[in-house]
Amino acid sequence: MDPLVRDQFDAWIFDLDNTLYPARCDLFAQIDARMRAFIVAALDVDDVRARSLQKDYFHSHGTTLRGLMDHHGIDPETFTDFVHDIDHSVVPPDPGLDAALARIECRKIVFTNGSVAHAERVLQRLGVSHRFEAIFDIKAAAYVPKPSIASYRTFVRQFDLDPRRAIMFDDAARNLEPAAALGMTTVWIETDSVYGRAGSDGDHVHHVATDLVAWLDKALRPWRRGGPA
């Protein structure tokens, strides 16, 4: 990105998991196990059936939670409290991310399919909580997850954003499609996961970052006549 392009944005929007912290932290392995344990207990099924329901609902409803709500009347806060009761200490502090975010002199918001409590713990571990204006979580989206465009419209209304002056980062390429449709600039955080890569070759992906901090450092590099400083 030409460093001057950054001036066109009033809001920088970041997904949380595997975007603000590296996928190698693998918090999802813990969350995945907690989801399966919750389903076993709540629906009185064995582990094999629980895993099948978990994955089926994720792919058909956007999140496992949405499927459990629609088909089994599961209370969403009970679910999110349980599945996000994990060891966040595997997420290391990231001074480089903190420094990069400090150079963004406009609104910064987290937009996640997770819960506020989970996001707060991750941001605290990274050492960047103070850099964000707000966290827009699955509850704020009325439990309608990304990539449903309805959640993006709710997000835009809540924060009174002009999507044409917003840039969004996400490790799931499909989550950038509705953002682009609304007029946002998009950055895909490259991942090896099959789910994350799906749709990454689409024209709704405007930029690709293999490393978030390195990409931000380049995009935010001071500009002077003759090129970047």
C-alpha positions as CSV (number, residue, x, y, z in Angstrom):
1,M,0.0,0.0,0.0
2,D,1.2,3.5,-0.8
3,P,1.8,5.1,2.6
4,L,-0.3,8.1,1.6
5,V,-3.3,5.8,1.1
6,R,-3.6,5.5,4.9
7,D,-5.0,9.0,5.1
8,Q,-8.2,8.0,3.3
9,F,-9.3,5.9,6.4
10,D,-11.2,7.1,9.4
11,A,-11.6,3.6,10.9
12,W,-9.3,0.5,11.1
13,I,-11.2,-2.7,11.8
14,F,-9.5,-5.8,13.1
15,D,-10.7,-9.4,13.5
16,L,-9.3,-10.9,16.7
17,D,-8.4,-14.6,16.5
18,N,-5.5,-15.5,14.2
19,T,-5.4,-11.8,13.1
20,L,-4.1,-9.7,15.9
21,Y,-2.1,-12.7,17.3
22,P,-0.4,-15.4,15.2
23,A,-2.2,-18.6,14.3
24,R,0.6,-20.6,15.9
25,C,-0.7,-19.7,19.3
26,D,-3.5,-22.1,18.4
27,L,-6.2,-20.9,20.8
28,F,-8.7,-22.5,18.6
29,A,-7.4,-26.0,19.6
30,Q,-8.5,-25.1,23.2
31,I,-11.8,-23.5,22.1
32,D,-12.5,-26.5,19.8
33,A,-12.1,-28.9,22.7
34,R,-14.3,-26.8,25.0
35,M,-17.0,-26.6,22.4
36,R,-17.1,-30.3,22.0
37,A,-17.2,-30.8,25.8
38,F,-20.1,-28.4,26.1
39,I,-22.1,-30.2,23.4
40,V,-21.5,-33.6,25.0
41,A,-22.8,-32.3,28.3
42,A,-25.6,-30.1,27.0
43,L,-27.1,-32.5,24.4
44,D,-26.1,-35.8,26.1
45,V,-24.3,-37.2,23.1
46,D,-21.0,-38.9,22.7
47,D,-17.8,-37.2,21.6
48,V,-18.1,-38.4,18.0
49,R,-21.6,-37.0,17.6
50,A,-20.6,-33.8,19.4
51,R,-17.8,-33.2,16.9
52,S,-20.1,-33.9,14.0
53,L,-22.7,-31.4,15.2
54,Q,-20.0,-28.8,16.0
55,K,-18.5,-28.9,12.5
56,D,-21.9,-29.1,10.7
57,Y,-23.2,-26.1,12.6
58,F,-20.1,-24.1,12.0
59,H,-20.3,-24.6,8.2
60,S,-24.0,-24.3,7.9
61,H,-24.7,-21.4,10.4
62,G,-21.4,-19.5,10.5
63,T,-20.7,-20.5,14.1
64,T,-21.3,-23.6,16.1
65,L,-23.2,-21.4,18.6
66,R,-25.7,-20.1,16.1
67,G,-26.5,-23.7,15.2
68,L,-26.9,-24.7,18.8
69,M,-29.2,-21.7,19.4
70,D,-31.4,-22.4,16.4
71,H,-31.7,-26.2,16.8
72,H,-31.4,-26.7,20.6
73,G,-32.2,-23.4,22.2
74,I,-28.8,-23.1,23.9
75,D,-28.2,-20.0,25.9
76,P,-25.5,-18.1,24.1
77,E,-23.8,-16.5,27.1
78,T,-23.6,-19.9,28.9
79,F,-21.9,-21.3,25.8
80,T,-19.4,-18.4,25.3
81,D,-18.5,-18.3,29.0
82,F,-17.7,-22.0,28.9
83,V,-15.8,-22.3,25.6
84,H,-13.7,-19.2,26.2
85,D,-12.5,-20.4,29.6
86,I,-9.1,-21.3,28.2
87,D,-5.4,-20.6,28.9
88,H,-4.7,-17.3,27.2
89,S,-1.1,-17.3,28.4
90,V,0.0,-18.8,25.1
91,V,-0.5,-15.4,23.5
92,P,2.7,-13.5,24.0
93,P,3.0,-9.7,24.4
94,D,3.6,-8.0,21.1
95,P,5.4,-4.6,21.5
96,G,5.7,-4.4,17.7
97,L,2.0,-4.5,17.3
98,D,1.5,-2.0,20.0
99,A,3.9,0.4,18.3
100,A,2.2,-0.1,14.9
101,L,-1.2,0.6,16.3
102,A,0.0,3.7,18.1
103,R,0.8,5.2,14.7
104,I,-2.8,4.8,13.5
105,E,-4.2,8.2,14.5
106,C,-7.9,7.4,14.0
107,R,-10.5,4.9,15.2
108,K,-9.5,1.3,15.8
109,I,-12.1,-1.3,16.6
110,V,-12.1,-5.1,17.0
111,F,-14.9,-7.0,15.1
112,T,-15.0,-10.6,16.3
113,N,-17.3,-13.6,16.3
114,G,-16.1,-14.3,19.8
115,S,-17.1,-12.7,23.0
116,V,-16.0,-9.4,24.6
117,A,-14.5,-11.3,27.6
118,H,-12.3,-13.4,25.3
119,A,-11.2,-10.4,23.2
120,E,-10.3,-8.5,26.4
121,R,-8.1,-11.3,27.6
122,V,-6.4,-11.6,24.3
123,L,-5.8,-7.8,24.0
124,Q,-4.5,-7.7,27.5
125,R,-2.0,-10.5,26.7
126,L,-0.9,-8.7,23.6
127,G,-0.5,-5.4,25.5
128,V,-2.7,-3.4,23.1
129,S,-6.0,-3.0,25.0
130,H,-5.5,0.7,25.3
131,R,-5.2,1.1,21.5
132,F,-8.8,0.1,20.7
133,E,-11.9,2.2,21.0
134,A,-14.3,-0.7,21.3
135,I,-14.9,-4.5,20.8
136,F,-17.8,-5.5,18.6
137,D,-18.6,-9.1,19.5
138,I,-21.1,-11.8,18.7
139,K,-23.5,-10.5,21.3
140,A,-23.4,-7.0,19.8
141,A,-24.2,-8.6,16.4
142,A,-27.3,-10.2,17.9
143,Y,-25.5,-13.6,17.5
144,V,-25.5,-13.2,13.7
145,P,-21.9,-14.1,12.9
146,K,-19.6,-13.0,10.2
147,P,-19.8,-13.4,7.2
148,S,-23.5,-12.5,7.3
149,I,-23.8,-9.0,5.9
150,A,-26.4,-8.2,8.5
151,S,-23.7,-8.2,11.2
152,Y,-21.6,-5.8,9.2
153,R,-24.5,-3.4,8.7
154,T,-25.2,-3.5,12.4
155,F,-21.5,-2.8,13.0
156,V,-21.5,0.2,10.6
157,R,-24.7,1.6,12.2
158,Q,-23.4,1.2,15.8
159,F,-20.2,3.1,15.1
160,D,-21.6,5.5,12.6
161,L,-19.0,4.5,10.0
162,D,-18.6,5.4,6.3
163,P,-17.5,2.0,5.0
164,R,-15.7,3.8,2.1
165,R,-13.4,5.3,4.7
166,A,-12.7,2.0,6.6
167,I,-10.2,-0.7,6.2
168,M,-10.8,-4.3,7.6
169,F,-8.3,-7.0,8.4
170,D,-9.3,-10.7,8.8
171,D,-7.7,-14.1,8.5
172,A,-10.8,-15.6,6.9
173,A,-11.0,-14.4,3.4
174,R,-14.8,-15.0,3.1
175,N,-15.3,-12.5,6.0
176,L,-13.9,-9.8,3.8
177,E,-16.5,-10.2,1.0
178,P,-19.3,-8.4,2.8
179,A,-16.9,-5.7,4.0
180,A,-15.8,-5.1,0.4
181,A,-19.4,-5.1,-0.8
182,L,-20.2,-2.3,1.6
183,G,-17.2,-0.3,0.3
184,M,-14.4,-1.1,2.8
185,T,-10.8,-1.7,1.8
186,T,-9.8,-5.2,2.8
187,V,-6.6,-6.9,4.0
188,W,-6.5,-10.7,4.2
189,I,-4.1,-12.1,6.8
190,E,-2.7,-15.1,5.0
191,T,-3.3,-18.5,6.6
192,D,-2.6,-22.1,5.9
193,S,-6.1,-23.2,7.0
194,V,-8.5,-24.4,4.4
195,Y,-11.3,-22.4,5.9
196,G,-9.3,-19.2,6.1
197,R,-8.0,-19.5,2.5
198,A,-11.5,-20.1,0.9
199,G,-12.3,-17.3,-1.4
200,S,-8.8,-15.7,-1.0
201,D,-8.5,-15.4,-4.8
202,G,-11.6,-13.2,-5.1
203,D,-11.5,-9.6,-6.0
204,H,-12.9,-8.7,-2.6
205,V,-9.4,-9.2,-1.2
206,H,-7.6,-6.0,-1.9
207,H,-4.4,-6.6,0.0
208,V,-2.6,-9.7,1.4
209,A,-0.5,-9.7,4.6
210,T,1.7,-12.6,5.6
211,D,2.5,-10.8,8.8
212,L,0.2,-8.1,10.3
213,V,2.9,-6.0,12.0
214,A,5.2,-6.0,9.0
215,W,2.3,-5.0,6.7
216,L,1.3,-2.2,9.1
217,D,4.9,-1.0,9.4
218,K,5.1,-0.7,5.6
219,A,1.7,0.9,5.2
220,L,2.4,3.5,8.0
221,R,5.9,4.3,7.0
222,P,6.6,8.1,7.0
223,W,6.5,9.6,3.6
224,R,8.7,12.2,2.1
225,R,9.4,13.6,-1.3
226,G,11.1,11.0,-3.4
227,G,9.6,8.0,-1.5
228,P,9.1,6.4,1.9
229,A,11.5,7.4,4.7
